[in-house]
Amino acid sequence: ETPVEGYVVSSSGHQGTVTGQESLADFKNLLCPPCPNPTKLIVKKLVKGNGADLEKEFRFVVRINGEETRFTLKDNESREFTLPPGASYLVLEEDPYGDGYVQSAVFNGQGSAADKIIEVVFTNTFIGEEVITIEGEKTWKVPAETVLPASIVVELLGDGKLVQAVTVTPDSSGRWRYSFTAPKYDEDGGEIQYTVRERALAGYKATVKGYDIENLFVPPSTVTSTTQTDTTCATAQPSTATSTTQTGTTAAKPTTKATGSSGATSASTTKPAPKPGGNVKTSDSSNIWLWTALMIGSAFGLRFLVLYQRKAVRRGKP
């Protein structure tokens, strides 16, 4: 409360640790003229609890009419200040909750100089580091025949920073449960906000619900590749046709089917078979070279015979 001129303020319960269902901060204002004599303000420190560090220094700040003074106190130490008549004051401890300590309610921590002596006692009790237990469970939304991994890793984050990690395996009943034990407060006395996450698991999508994690099976995608072969030359598939020539009968016309790269089939019609007695043309060119060779050989043989006869006639002349 901001002091008002002409009033003396006394307070209780405005500092400390909430230990029950509710706490009351009480401020009382008393109308009175300023006291003629200065007021002595005493700030005292008490430390309790098994395992408490009696040499620990606790930091304080005193504001008298807006002017600050900072100092430290150990167990059972005190510091005195002189307040001018009617002066306002405020006494605060800067780190009451660090290192496992809690603070009891503080009386007369704020007010005005109305009495000869005002004593403000700060009592800190060591309770050790206050911890909380965080529990969660992992569930799976997968097909019945899916083979689950042997284990997973769940991480605990405090205020967004990784603080712990635990390997989780199914228990005897097949449930994937996990738990963490962690400090409730940080070094400044603020309550730590915890979250959980699962390390990435191939083939699954994780969803966090509070401290529980649900995994959804994601089937692998299938990529189908199609290979097409482009043939530049058509593959001829001749069909065998037998033609029979008879008097007054027209011979059948054989056809040849060609299959192209597109799979379409085209038909070409060959010339009709020659009539009996006509000139027969053969499409077999494999014997042309044989006939040519025989003709050339015959020509050379004939010329040799002619030259031989001429020589014989010359020899018979006188």
Long-range contacts (C-beta under 8 A, 24 or more apart in sequence): 1-27, 1-110, 3-88, 3-111, 3-112, 4-29, 5-86, 6-31, 6-33, 7-31, 7-32, 7-112, 8-32, 8-111, 8-112, 8-113, 8-114, 9-88, 9-110, 9-111, 9-112, 10-108, 10-111, 11-107, 11-108, 11-109, 11-110, 11-111, 12-105, 12-106, 12-107, 12-108, 13-105, 13-106, 13-107, 14-106, 14-109, 14-110, 15-92, 15-93, 15-96, 15-103, 15-105, 15-106, 15-109, 16-96, 16-103, 16-104, 16-105, 16-106, 17-96, 17-97, 17-102, 17-103, 17-104, 19-102, 23-105, 27-110, 30-114, 32-114, 34-85, 34-86, 34-113, 35-85, 35-86, 35-113, 35-114, 35-115, 35-116, 36-85, 37-85, 37-116, 38-82, 38-83, 38-84, 38-85, 38-113, 39-82, 39-83, 39-85, 39-87, 39-113, 39-114, 39-115, 39-116, 39-117, 39-118, 40-80, 40-81, 40-82, 40-83, 40-116, 40-117, 40-118, 41-80, 41-81, 41-82, 41-83, 41-89, 41-91, 41-113, 41-118, 41-120, 42-78, 42-79, 42-80, 42-81, 42-117, 42-118, 42-119, 42-120, 43-73, 43-78, 43-79, 43-80, 43-81, 43-91, 43-120, 43-122, 44-73, 44-76, 44-77, 44-78, 44-119, 44-120, 44-121, 44-122, 45-73, 45-74, 45-75, 45-76, 45-77, 45-78, 45-121, 45-122, 45-124, 46-75, 46-76, 46-121, 46-122, 46-123, 46-124, 47-74, 47-75, 47-76, 47-101, 47-123, 47-124, 47-125, 47-126, 48-123, 48-124, 48-125, 48-126, 49-101, 49-125, 49-126, 49-127, 50-126, 51-126, 51-128, 52-101, 52-124, 52-125, 52-126, 53-99, 53-126, 56-99, 58-93, 58-94, 58-95, 58-96, 58-122, 58-124, 59-93, 59-94, 59-95, 60-91, 60-92, 60-93, 60-94, 60-122, 61-91, 61-92, 61-94, 62-89, 62-90, 62-91, 62-92, 63-89, 63-90, 64-88, 64-89, 65-89, 73-122, 83-113, 83-118, 84-113, 85-113, 86-112, 86-113, 86-114, 87-112, 87-113, 88-112, 88-113, 89-113, 89-118, 91-120, 93-122, 93-124, 95-188, 95-189, 96-122, 96-124, 96-189, 97-185, 97-188, 97-189, 98-187, 98-188, 98-189, 99-126, 99-187, 100-126, 100-127, 100-128, 100-129, 100-130, 101-125, 101-126, 101-127, 102-127, 129-183, 130-183, 130-184, 130-185, 131-181, 131-182, 131-183, 131-184, 132-181, 132-182, 132-183, 132-184, 132-194, 133-179, 133-180, 133-181, 134-179, 134-180, 134-181, 134-182, 134-194, 134-196, 134-211, 135-177, 135-178, 135-179, 135-180, 135-211, 136-177, 136-178, 136-179, 136-196, 136-210, 136-211, 136-212, 136-213, 137-175, 137-176, 137-177, 137-178, 137-212, 137-213, 138-168, 138-176, 138-177, 138-178, 138-198, 138-212, 138-213, 138-214, 138-215, 139-176, 139-212, 139-213, 139-214, 139-215, 140-176, 140-214, 140-215, 140-217, 141-214, 141-215, 141-216, 141-217, 142-215, 142-216, 142-217, 143-217, 146-217, 149-201, 152-176, 152-198, 152-199, 152-201, 153-198, 153-199, 154-178, 154-196, 154-197, 154-198, 154-199, 154-213, 155-196, 155-197, 155-198, 155-199, 156-180, 156-182, 156-194, 156-195, 156-196, 157-194, 157-195, 157-196, 157-197, 158-182, 158-183, 158-186, 158-192, 158-193, 158-194, 159-186, 159-192, 159-193, 160-195, 165-199, 230-261, 231-260, 231-261, 232-261, 234-258, 234-259, 234-260, 234-261, 235-259, 243-273, 245-273, 245-275, 245-276
